[in-house]
Amino acid sequence: MASSLMKWLVDPKKNWFAAQHMKAVSNRLRKYGLRYDDLYDPLYDLDVKEALNRLPREVVDARNQRLKRAMDLSLKHKYLPEHLQAMQTPFRSYLQDMLALNCKTSV
C-alpha cells in the first residue's frame, strides 16, 4: 500500500504536483543546457563512476561539454539563448540503463 502511494506521489502522469515539479526542473535544466543525468556526481557515487566508464567516449564527452557550458553560463550569470533552450532534452536519459546494468552485475 505504501509503495503504491509513493509511486502515485512521484508519477507526473497521475499527480499534478509531481508534474509541476518536473516542469520546473525541466525549465531550469533547459536554461543551462543540461540533462537530468548530468546532475549525477561520479565522485559521490561509485555506481555512477562505473556507469560513466562503460559509456561510449562520445557520450561522456558530450556530458562534459554540457557541464562546462553550464558552469560558464552560471559564472557569467546568463542563460542559453531561447532558440537553444527550445532544442534541449533534459529528461532524455543516457545513464539510467547503464546504472541498471551495474546493479544487476553487482548482485
Contact map, one row per residue, 1 for C-alpha under 8 A:
11111000000000000000000000000000000000000000000000000000000000000000000000000000000000000000000000000000000
11111100000000000000000000000000000000000000000000000000000000000000000000000000000000000000000000000000000
11111110000000000000000000000000000000000000000000000000000000000000000000000000000000000000000000000000000
11111111000000000000000000000000000000000000000000000000000000000000000000000000000000000000000000000000000
11111111100000000000000000000000000000000000000000000000000000000000000000000000000000000000000000000000000
01111111110000000000000000000000000000000000000000000000000000000000000000000000000000000000000000000000000
00111111111000000000000000000000000000000000000000000000000000000000000000000000000000000000000000000000000
00011111111001100000000000000000000000000000000000000000000000000000000000000000000000000000000000000000000
00001111111001100100000000000000000000000000000000000000000000000000000000000000000000000000000000000000000
00000111111100100100000000000000000000000000000000000000000000000000000000000000000000000000000000000000000
00000011111111100110000000000000000000000000000000000000000000000000000000000000000000000000000000000000000
00000000011111111111010000000000000000000000000000000000000000000000000000000000000000000000000000000000000
00000000001111110010000000000000000000000000000000000000000000000000000000000000000000000000000000000000000
00000001101111110000000000000000000000000000000000000000000000000000000000000000000000000000000000000000000
00000001111111111110000000000000000000000000000000000000000000000000000000000000000000000000000000000000000
00000000000111111111000000000000000000000000000000000000000000000000000000000000000000000000000000000000000
00000000000100111111100000000000000000000000000000000000000000000000000000000000000000000000000000000000000
00000000111100111111110000000000000000000000000000000000000000000000000000000000000000000000000000000000000
00000000001110111111111000000000000000000000000000000000000000000000000000000000000000000000000000000000000
00000000000100011111111100000000000000000000000000000000000000000000000000000000000000000000000000000000000
00000000000000001111111110000000000000000000000000000000000000000000000000000000000000000000000000000000000
00000000000100000111111111000000000000000000000000000000000000000000000000000000000000000000000000000000000
00000000000000000011111111100000000000000000000000000000000000000000000000000000000000000000000000000000000
00000000000000000001111111110000000000000000000000000000000000000000000000000000000000000000000000000000000
00000000000000000000111111111000000000000000000000000000000000000000000000000000000000000000000000000000000
00000000000000000000011111111100000000000000000000000000000000000000000000000000000000000110000000000000000
00000000000000000000001111111110000000000000000000000000000000000000000000000000000000000000000000000000000
00000000000000000000000111111111000000000000000000000000000000000000000000000000000000000000000000000000000
00000000000000000000000011111111111100000000000000000000000000000000000000000000000000000100000000000000000
00000000000000000000000001111111111000000000000000000000000000000000000000000001000011011100000000000000000
00000000000000000000000000111111110000000000000000000000000000000000000000000011000010000000000000000000000
00000000000000000000000000011111110000000000000000000000000000000000110011000011000010000000000000000000000
00000000000000000000000000001111111000000000000000000000000000000100110000000001000110010100000000000000000
00000000000000000000000000001111111101000000000000000000000000000110010000000000000000010100000000000000000
00000000000000000000000000001100111111100000000000000000000000000000000000000000000000001111100000000000000
00000000000000000000000000001000011111110000000000000000000000000000000000000000000000000111100000000000000
00000000000000000000000000000000001111110000000000000000000000000000000000000000000000000010111100000000000
00000000000000000000000000000000011111111000000000000000000000100110000000000000000000000000000000000000000
00000000000000000000000000000000001111111000000000000000000000000000000000000000000000000000000000000000000
00000000000000000000000000000000000111111100100100000000000000000000000000000000000000000000000000000000000
00000000000000000000000000000000000001111111100110000000000000000000000000000000000000000000000000000000000
00000000000000000000000000000000000000011111111110010000000000000000000000000000000000000000000000000000000
00000000000000000000000000000000000000001111110010000000000000000000000000000000000000000000000000000000000
00000000000000000000000000000000000000001111110000000000000000000000000000000000000000000000000000000000000
00000000000000000000000000000000000000011111111110000000000000000000000000000000000000000000000000000000000
00000000000000000000000000000000000000000111111111000000000000000000000000000000000000000000000000000000000
00000000000000000000000000000000000000000100111111100000000000000000000000000000000000000000000000100100000
00000000000000000000000000000000000000011100111111110000000000000000000000000000000000000000000000100000000
00000000000000000000000000000000000000001110111111111000000000000000000000000000000000000000000000000000000
00000000000000000000000000000000000000000000011111111100000000000000000000000000000000000000000000000100000
00000000000000000000000000000000000000000000001111111110000000000000000000000000000000000000001001100100000
00000000000000000000000000000000000000000100000111111110000100000000000000000000000000000000001000000000000
00000000000000000000000000000000000000000000000011111110000000000000000000000000000000000000000000000000000
00000000000000000000000000000000000000000000000001111111000000000000000000000000000000000000000001000000000
00000000000000000000000000000000000000000000000000111111101100000000000000000000000000000000000001000000000
00000000000000000000000000000000000000000000000000000111111100000000000000000000000000000000000000000000000
00000000000000000000000000000000000000000000000000000011111110000000000000000000000000000000000000000000000
00000000000000000000000000000000000000000000000000000001111111000000000000000000000000000000000000000000000
00000000000000000000000000000000000000000000000000000011111111100000000000000000000000000000010000000000000
00000000000000000000000000000000000000000000000000010011111111110000000000000000000000000000000000000000000
00000000000000000000000000000000000000000000000000000000111111111000000000000000000000000000000000000000000
00000000000000000000000000000000000000000000000000000000011111111100000000000000000000000000000000000000000
00000000000000000000000000000000000001000000000000000000001111111110000000000000000000000000000000000000000
00000000000000000000000000000000000000000000000000000000000111111111000000000000000000000000000000000000000
00000000000000000000000000000000000000000000000000000000000011111111100000000000000000000000000000000000000
00000000000000000000000000000000110001000000000000000000000001111111110000000000000000000000000000000000000
00000000000000000000000000000000010001000000000000000000000000111111111000000000000000000000000000000000000
00000000000000000000000000000000000000000000000000000000000000011111111100000000000000000000000000000000000
00000000000000000000000000000001100000000000000000000000000000001111111110000000000000000000000000000000000
00000000000000000000000000000001110000000000000000000000000000000111111111000000000000000000000000000000000
00000000000000000000000000000000000000000000000000000000000000000011111111100000000000000000000000000000000
00000000000000000000000000000000000000000000000000000000000000000001111111110000000000000000000000000000000
00000000000000000000000000000001000000000000000000000000000000000000111111111111000000000000000000000000000
00000000000000000000000000000001000000000000000000000000000000000000011111111110000000000000000000000000000
00000000000000000000000000000000000000000000000000000000000000000000001111111100000000000000000000000000000
00000000000000000000000000000000000000000000000000000000000000000000000111111100000000000000000000000000000
00000000000000000000000000000000000000000000000000000000000000000000000011111110000000000000000000000000000
00000000000000000000000000000000000000000000000000000000000000000000000011111111000000000000000000000000000
00000000000000000000000000000011000000000000000000000000000000000000000011001111100000000000000000000000000
00000000000000000000000000000111100000000000000000000000000000000000000010000111110110000000000000000000000
00000000000000000000000000000000000000000000000000000000000000000000000000000011111110000000000000000000000
00000000000000000000000000000000000000000000000000000000000000000000000000000001111111000000000000000000000
00000000000000000000000000000000000000000000000000000000000000000000000000000000111111100000000000000000000
00000000000000000000000000000000100000000000000000000000000000000000000000000001111111110000000000000000000
00000000000000000000000000000111100000000000000000000000000000000000000000000001111111110000000000000000000
00000000000000000000000000000100000000000000000000000000000000000000000000000000011111110000000000000000000
00000000000000000000000000000000000000000000000000000000000000000000000000000000001111111000000000000000000
00000000000000000000000000000100110000000000000000000000000000000000000000000000000111111100000000000000000
00000000000000000000000000000100001000000000000000000000000000000000000000000000000000111111000000000000000
00000000000000000000000001001100111100000000000000000000000000000000000000000000000000011111000000000000000
00000000000000000000000001000000001110000000000000000000000000000000000000000000000000001111100000000000000
00000000000000000000000000000000001100000000000000000000000000000000000000000000000000001111110000000000000
00000000000000000000000000000000001110000000000000000000000000000000000000000000000000000011111100000000000
00000000000000000000000000000000000010000000000000000000001000000000000000000000000000000001111111000000000
00000000000000000000000000000000000010000000000000110000000000000000000000000000000000000000111111100000000
00000000000000000000000000000000000010000000000000000000000000000000000000000000000000000000111111110000000
00000000000000000000000000000000000000000000000000000000000000000000000000000000000000000000011111111000000
00000000000000000000000000000000000000000000000000100110000000000000000000000000000000000000011111111100000
00000000000000000000000000000000000000000000001100100000000000000000000000000000000000000000001111111110000
00000000000000000000000000000000000000000000000000000000000000000000000000000000000000000000000111111111000
00000000000000000000000000000000000000000000000000000000000000000000000000000000000000000000000011111111100
00000000000000000000000000000000000000000000001001100000000000000000000000000000000000000000000001111111110
00000000000000000000000000000000000000000000000000000000000000000000000000000000000000000000000000111111111
00000000000000000000000000000000000000000000000000000000000000000000000000000000000000000000000000011111111
00000000000000000000000000000000000000000000000000000000000000000000000000000000000000000000000000001111111
00000000000000000000000000000000000000000000000000000000000000000000000000000000000000000000000000000111111
00000000000000000000000000000000000000000000000000000000000000000000000000000000000000000000000000000011111
